[in-house]
């Protein structure tokens, strides 16, 4: 086997159609060609696995993550191989079913959907993309057919068997009510006059005069706080009229928390002095701590229960298929089923 370190580009179409190779000398070697595994007689190639792993490998390569990079690459490969094996198990199971024929009109519909949604309903562009990937229409239809079979059997064996009772949803809400607490928050506009340079720590020239001019403008009362912030504030929120956005009280300095505590929406504080700056605060709005009602989060909770149950049922189903069908991972290939 040849060995390269691979990075896979995003796929052009539905399913594995294209992948590019990138040499990564600091990453662990992964076979670039040959067999990765077989399920009964169904072959899974290294290329099949790398096409699935590609987008995640690309995200990892362009991220700032540097710790355990080799282990992360191998983990991505093993998870992709496991996914390919599981799909192969499902396809093998389908082949054992009586009258295991998948309706071709469903494949036709999926091809039409891909052309419509991904190629602006231009069949010529679609065929050109296939040609560029050196893939025949027959091979592409086979890929789609397999995907549709996997999807249909998962619907039959997993999703159709999920039943979530209203009682279970309510009970989980009561058990995890703290998760749905929305903490108190403040929406503030802030004018910041820096007393010292944030980089050098030296006194800021003209700071006192600027504060005096601001106070004079506020006393005149002919400009809204947001306009004053744009003119006088030294922080990065000045261009937004000093709007700092919704924040929890704990996110502010203690001096700011204490100053805004008695203020109601629409009210403005006096000058708050710290070693680094003077602040003037305007309360736009307040939001008291609340707990989301059951009605607000019912769909979210039901979805979480369904997802958890689906994963459980799918794991059990795949385990049954692994016992029924023969799975072989080739030597030299990172094995997702190997015990540490």
C-alpha positions in Angstrom: 0.0 0.0 0.0 1.1 3.6 -0.7 0.8 5.9 2.3 -0.2 9.6 2.1 -1.6 12.0 4.6 -4.9 13.1 3.2 -7.1 16.1 3.4 -10.4 15.8 1.6 -12.3 18.6 -0.1 -16.0 19.1 0.3 -18.1 16.8 -1.9 -19.6 18.2 -5.0 -22.8 16.3 -5.0 -25.0 14.2 -2.7 -22.8 11.4 -1.6 -19.1 10.8 -2.3 -18.2 12.1 -5.7 -14.9 13.9 -5.3 -11.9 14.1 -3.1 -8.5 15.9 -3.3 -5.3 14.7 -1.8 -3.1 16.9 0.4 0.3 15.9 1.8 0.5 16.6 5.5 3.9 15.6 6.7 3.3 16.0 10.4 0.2 13.9 10.5 -0.1 10.1 11.0 0.0 8.0 7.8 -3.3 6.6 6.5 -3.4 4.3 3.5 -4.5 6.2 0.4 -5.6 3.2 -1.6 -6.8 -0.4 -1.2 -9.4 -1.9 1.0 -10.3 -0.6 4.4 -12.9 -3.2 5.3 -15.4 -5.7 4.0 -18.9 -6.5 5.2 -19.7 -9.9 3.9 -18.5 -9.5 0.4 -19.1 -5.7 0.2 -15.9 -3.8 -0.1 -15.2 -0.4 1.6 -12.1 1.3 0.1 -9.8 3.8 1.8 -11.1 6.3 -0.7 -14.7 5.7 0.4 -13.7 6.5 4.0 -11.6 9.5 3.2 -14.3 11.1 1.1 -16.6 10.9 4.2 -13.9 12.1 6.5 -12.7 14.9 4.3 -14.8 17.9 5.4 -14.0 17.3 9.0 -10.3 16.8 8.3 -10.3 20.0 6.4 -12.0 21.9 9.3 -9.4 20.4 11.7 -6.5 21.4 9.5 -7.7 25.0 9.3 -8.5 25.3 13.0 -6.2 26.6 15.7 -6.2 23.2 17.4 -2.7 21.8 17.9 -3.1 19.5 20.9 -3.3 15.7 20.1 -3.5 16.5 16.4 -2.5 12.9 15.4 -5.1 11.4 17.7 -7.8 13.7 16.3 -7.0 12.8 12.7 -7.1 9.1 13.5 -10.3 9.5 15.4 -11.9 11.2 12.5 -10.8 8.4 10.2 -12.1 5.7 12.5 -15.5 7.4 12.9 -15.8 7.7 9.1 -14.9 4.1 8.7 -17.4 3.0 11.3 -20.1 5.0 9.5 -19.2 3.3 6.2 -19.3 -0.1 7.9 -22.7 0.7 9.4 -24.1 1.7 6.0 -22.7 -1.5 4.5 -24.4 -3.5 7.3 -27.7 -1.9 6.5 -27.3 -2.5 2.8 -26.4 -6.2 3.4 -29.4 -6.5 5.6 -31.6 -5.1 2.8 -30.1 -7.6 0.4 -31.4 -10.5 2.6 -35.0 -9.2 2.7 -37.6 -10.8 0.5 -38.2 -8.9 -2.8 -35.3 -6.6 -2.0 -35.9 -4.3 -5.0 -35.7 -0.6 -4.5 -38.1 1.4 -6.7 -36.1 3.2 -9.5 -38.6 6.0 -9.7 -37.4 7.1 -6.2 -33.8 7.3 -7.5 -35.1 9.3 -10.5 -36.8 11.7 -8.1 -33.6 12.1 -6.1 -31.5 12.8 -9.2 -34.1 15.4 -10.3 -34.0 17.0 -6.8 -30.2 17.3 -6.8 -30.2 18.8 -10.3 -32.9 21.3 -9.3 -31.5 22.3 -5.9 -27.8 22.1 -6.5 -27.4 22.8 -10.2 -30.1 25.4 -10.8 -32.1 22.8 -12.7 -29.4 22.6 -15.3 -28.9 19.0 -16.3 -25.9 19.8 -18.5 -24.1 21.4 -15.6 -24.8 18.4 -13.5 -23.5 16.0 -16.1 -20.4 18.2 -16.6 -19.8 17.9 -12.8 -20.1 14.1 -13.0 -17.7 14.0 -15.9 -15.2 16.2 -14.0 -15.3 13.6 -11.2 -14.8 10.8 -13.6 -18.1 9.3 -12.4 -20.7 7.7 -14.6 -24.4 8.3 -14.2 -24.8 4.6 -13.4 -22.3 4.9 -10.5 -23.9 8.0 -9.3 -27.4 6.4 -9.3 -25.9 3.5 -7.4 -24.6 5.9 -4.7 -28.0 7.6 -4.4 -29.8 4.2 -4.4 -27.6 3.0 -1.5 -28.2 6.3 0.4 -32.0 6.0 0.0 -32.0 2.4 1.1 -30.1 3.2 4.2 -32.4 6.1 4.9 -35.5 4.0 4.4 -34.4 1.1 6.6 -33.4 3.5 9.3 -36.9 5.0 9.1 -38.3 1.5 9.4 -36.1 0.1 12.1 -35.4 3.2 14.2 -37.6 6.3 13.7 -40.9 4.6 13.2 -40.4 2.8 16.6 -40.0 6.0 18.6 -42.9 7.0 20.8 -42.6 9.9 23.1 -45.5 10.3 25.6 -46.6 13.8 26.8 -46.0 12.5 30.3 -42.3 11.8 29.6 -41.9 15.3 28.2 -43.5 16.9 31.2 -41.5 14.8 33.6 -38.2 15.7 32.0 -39.2 19.4 32.1 -39.8 19.2 35.8 -36.6 17.2 36.4 -34.5 19.7 34.5 -36.3 22.9 35.1 -33.1 24.7 36.1 -31.9 24.3 32.5 -34.7 26.6 31.3 -33.9 29.5 33.7 -33.2 32.7 31.8 -31.1 34.8 34.2 -31.7 38.5 34.8 -30.1 40.7 32.3 -29.4 44.4 31.5 -29.4 46.3 28.3 -27.1 49.2 28.7 -25.8 52.1 26.7 -22.4 53.2 28.1 -20.2 56.2 27.5 -16.6 55.5 28.4 -14.0 58.3 28.9 -10.6 56.8 29.4 -8.4 58.3 32.1 -5.4 56.3 31.1 -4.0 54.9 27.8 -5.1 51.2 27.7 -1.7 50.2 26.2 0.9 52.4 27.9 -1.0 53.1 31.2 -0.1 56.8 30.9 -2.7 59.5 31.7 -5.0 60.1 28.8 -4.4 63.7 27.5 -7.6 65.8 27.5 -9.7 63.3 29.4 -10.9 65.7 32.0 -11.8 68.3 29.4 -13.7 65.7 27.4 -15.7 64.6 30.5 -16.5 68.2 31.2 -17.7 68.8 27.6 -19.9 65.6 27.9 -21.5 66.7 31.1 -22.2 70.1 29.6 -23.8 68.5 26.5 -25.9 66.2 28.8 -27.1 69.2 30.8 -28.3 70.9 27.6 -30.6 67.9 27.0 -30.9 68.4 23.3 -29.2 65.1 22.2 -30.2 61.5 23.0 -27.7 59.4 24.9 -26.9 57.3 21.9 -25.7 60.4 19.9 -23.6 61.5 22.9 -22.0 58.1 23.0 -21.1 58.3 19.3 -19.4 61.7 19.9 -17.7 61.2 23.2 -17.3 57.5 24.1 -13.8 56.0 23.8 -14.8 52.3 23.7 -15.4 50.1 20.7 -19.2 50.4 21.1 -19.3 54.1 20.4 -20.3 53.7 16.8 -23.4 51.6 18.0 -24.4 54.5 20.2 -22.7 52.9 23.3 -25.1 49.9 23.2 -23.3 47.0 25.0 -26.1 44.5 24.4 -27.9 42.2 26.8 -25.6 41.1 29.6 -26.0 39.5 32.9 -25.2 41.8 35.9 -22.3 39.6 36.9 -20.6 40.4 33.6 -20.1 44.0 34.7 -17.6 45.6 37.1 -19.0 45.8 40.7 -19.0 49.6 40.5 -21.2 49.4 37.4 -23.5 46.8 39.0 -24.0 48.9 42.0 -24.6 52.1 40.0 -27.3 50.6 37.8 -29.1 48.5 40.4 -31.6 51.3 41.4 -32.0 52.6 37.8 -35.1 51.8 35.8 -35.3 51.7 32.0 -34.9 55.2 30.6 -32.8 56.4 33.5 -29.2 57.5 33.4 -26.5 57.3 36.0 -24.1 59.9 37.2 -20.4 59.7 36.5 -18.8 56.4 37.8 -15.1 56.7 38.4 -12.6 53.9 38.2 -8.8 54.0 38.0 -9.0 53.4 34.2 -12.0 55.4 33.1 -15.1 57.4 33.8 -18.4 55.8 32.9 -21.9 57.1 32.4 -24.7 54.5 32.0 -28.1 54.6 30.5 -30.5 51.7 31.1 -32.3 50.8 28.0 -34.1 47.8 29.4 -34.1 45.2 32.2 -35.1 41.5 32.1 -35.8 39.8 35.4 -34.9 36.2 35.9 -37.6 34.0 34.5 -38.1 30.3 33.8 -39.3 29.3 30.3 -42.8 27.8 30.5 -43.4 24.2 29.6 -45.2 25.3 26.4 -42.2 27.3 25.3 -39.8 24.4 25.5 -42.1 21.4 24.9 -41.0 20.9 21.3 -37.3 21.2 22.3 -37.7 18.6 25.1 -39.6 16.2 22.9 -36.9 16.6 20.2 -34.2 15.8 22.7 -36.0 12.7 23.9 -36.6 11.5 20.3 -32.9 12.0 19.5 -31.7 10.1 22.5 -34.2 7.3 21.9 -33.2 7.2 18.2 -29.6 6.8 19.0 -30.3 4.0 21.5 -32.5 2.1 19.0 -30.0 2.6 16.2 -27.1 1.4 18.3 -29.0 -1.7 19.3 -30.0 -2.4 15.7 -26.4 -1.9 14.4 -25.1 -4.3 17.1 -27.6 -6.9 15.9 -26.5 -6.5 12.4 -22.8 -6.8 13.4 -23.6 -10.1 15.0 -25.5 -11.3 11.9 -23.0 -10.2 9.2 -19.3 -10.6 8.9 -17.2 -7.5 9.3 -13.4 -7.5 8.6 -11.1 -4.5 9.0 -7.8 -4.9 7.1 -4.4 -4.8 8.8 -2.8 -1.4 8.9 -6.1 0.4 8.8 -7.2 2.3 12.0 -9.8 0.0 13.5 -12.9 1.7 15.1 -13.7 -1.5 16.9 -10.2 -2.2 18.4 -10.1 -2.1 22.2 -7.6 0.5 23.6 
